[in-house]
Amino acid sequence: MSVTRWSVLTVVALAATVAVPVRALGQATAPTTAPLTTLTPEQAVLRDLERLAIQLGGRSSTQPQRDEAARRLAARTSPEARDVLMHALRDGGHDPALAVARTLADDPRPDPAFIQPLLGALGSDPNLHEAAARALARFGGDEAVRTRLIAFARDTRQPVPARLAVIHALGSIVDRNVAQTLLDLLTDEARGGPSIQNAAGDALVEMTGLSENGRNAQRWRQWSTANAGLSDVAWKAVVYPGRATRLEAAEQRYNRLNAELETILGEQYQTAPTAKEKNAAIMRYLNAASADVRLVGARLVRDSFIGTGSYPPQAENRLKDLVGDSDARVRMEVARTLKTINFRGSLDEMLVQLAEEQDPDVKTALIGAVAQIGGLQSVPLLRRLLHDPSLRVATAAAESLKTLGKLMYAADPRLAHEIAQELWELVQRGGQEQGAGDLTAAAIEAIGPLRDPTLLLSLTKLLDRDQSERTRSAVLRALGDLGDPHAVETIIRWLPEEPSPAVRLDAIDALGKTATFGEAADNLYRYFGPRPEEQNAEVRQRAWVVFKSLLPGAPKQQLFDWSQRLISDPQRRIEVQLALNAKLLQDKDLEPLALSQQATGDTYMKLGRPDQAAVNFRAALDYWKAKGAESSVTEQLVGQLMDAHLQSKQFKQACTFASEEIAANRAQQETMGSKISNEADRLYTDGDRKGDTAELKDALALISEATKIKPSLDERYRDHLTATRKQVQERLGGE
């Protein structure tokens, strides 16, 4: 978004329509605090410019505040922001002009319009003069600027400190005439004395990277003579590699220093003994003059929230202010932090910053935060950003619209339709733009949650091998989110044709979102069954996961059929049986439920999960007993339940169950006595053979519970268990 170009005076005048009047840059009152979301985007930008103009020129501002305001205005890069800076440099007085000059000195691509006012600042107050000289060096490619700086450096009538500032600035300009000037100053003491000579030598080192030459005049003469015959282009080709090496070394030193600084600051925070002191450390970092330290502060807010769920309450207002920080790295870290802590109070500031942000990486981070925090309120801005000049930014906007798609469709289907159509236009244009693949795919995916059925056919036409994997994947994801049952046939038909395993995963997911169990089951089984057509293990597993996810919606008869079909695959069969049991219970089909529970218990036994088997056997047995079923119906279930109790080492439950069965039917003596005796023998034998004390103790525990059975077991079983106990005790005593 941009606003019509205005002069700074017009900015001030129009700002009065949304805030208090600003009479002059240095005579300003504070702006209103009305919510920015009540303003148009243009008004909000003006409000932000007014606030920064006040901070830059207001009498109560400190110099660090002015410096930060100037840096923020420079980061805006808009004509209106430039006009505010220009006014401050020309007519704002010493302190605002100093802030602007310092900012321009650090700007890698300053506007040439600032050259003349900067030249006018040469020879003024020492601080402003030095900042202006460094800023002018940024325009070293301009011959008039070089000529003026060279003349000032040579002019012995100028104060030495002023000349030194210019000489130091000349060191950043790679130019033959500048180098000759520095050499002349180094070798002629009459031009200024030792301080001028030393500064000239240092500037030559800065220009060329030849630190070994230092301030040695003889070495620099030799260097100059050796390169005298070169053309200007060849001369620069000699200078730049050494300069680049020096700059690279300086950058490495900075990176190491910065990494160490982060470590030290992090350790100081971690070792703070109380939460109050930790919070105080974070606030010191957030309020630091150094961007590197502010960045650490923002990161620690996020880390604190993730680790403890809390952070300094006062950090919220500071983070709001840092949304527009002059340093892009800080702005990005702040956006990430605000997204993590989900601070809705920062939405206004982020919306304004998005309207002015120039860095695509920061813009992308802000988009993610705004989409999460603002919800549907952020949709108009995200919609505009779909057409951002940066494909990366436009892609991020499309991705954020996807996350809001379902909510948007539920709240306003008409708006959802409009945006879906706009996204489709992007898709169509994307095929004609180089490098638009990610944007095209993101736009396709964003269409799905918006549920526009008119785009179904258009989307399915993109399922073609001539399309990229990324596009085919996006189409299948969109079809899944669209949730239109008319897409099922297309997905099923495409699935075996898809050559990429990664895209087949998306096809299977889409099938799970659009198809009924009956439509999808056979197609999915081909991918995970005993003789799967699929070679990729991840695809086979995904097919099973999607199959399982569809079970709750399957009819009872289909579930029963699949429980029979999967009888040789108990790991998967159990999932079908549980779904069938839930359906039967819901419909109160109790007799089929009892039969299914018995089959479920049998499957659990095959899976080595006797405790779960016991639950199902018990439920089935209780049903048949309540119905008064004959023993011929329950006989197998009784034995199965007893086996499940014993194998799961539920000895107390097993013996209580035995008591109940024997009391009800003396014929159960044989069943219960033999099962308990056999299990005690097995535990003793296995424990003796393997030297497993735990198995031997389990045998004793079972025998102990068996002695409590009432009516008692037959004498032959009691005698057998007594003999077994003696053997176990002897074995344990021997150890």
Buried (B, 14 or more C-beta within 10 A) or exposed (E): EEBEEBBBEBBBBBBEEBBBEBEEBBEBEEBEEEEBEEBEBBBBBBBBBBBBBBBBBBEEBEEEBBBBBBBBBBBBBBBBBBBBBBBBBBBBEEBBBBBBBBBBBBBEEBBEEBBEBBBEBBBBEEBBBBBBBBBBBBBBEBEEBBEBBBEBBBBEEBEEEBBBBBBBBBBBBBBBEBBEBBBBBBBEEEBBEEEBBBBBBBBBBBBBBBEEBEBEBEBBEEBBEEBEEBEEEEBBEEBBEBBEEBEEEEEEEEEEEBEEBBEEBBEBBEEBEEEEEBBBBBBBBBBBEEBBBBBBBBBBBBBBBEEEEEBBEBBBEBBBBBBBBBBBBBBBBBBBBBBBBEBEEBBBBBBBBBBBBEBBBBBBBBBBBBBBBBBBEBBEBBBBBBEBEBBBBBBBBBBBBBBBBBBBBEEBEEBBBBBBBBBBEBBEEBEEEEEBBBBBBBBBBBBBBBBBEEBBEBBBEBBEEEBEBBBBBBBBBBBBBBBBEEBBEBBBEBBEEBEBBBBBBBBBBBBBBBBBBEBBBEBBBBBBBEEBEBEBEEBBBBBBBBBBBBBEEBEBEBBBBBBEBBEEBBEBBBBBBBBBBBBBBEEEBEEBBBBBBBBBBBBBBEBEBBBBBBBBBBBBBEBBBEEEBEEEBBBEBBBBBBBBBBBBBBBBBBBBBBBBBBEEBEEBBEBBBBBBBEBBBBBBBBBBEEEEEEBBBBBBBBBBBBEEBEEBBBEEBBEBBEEBBEBBEEBBEEE
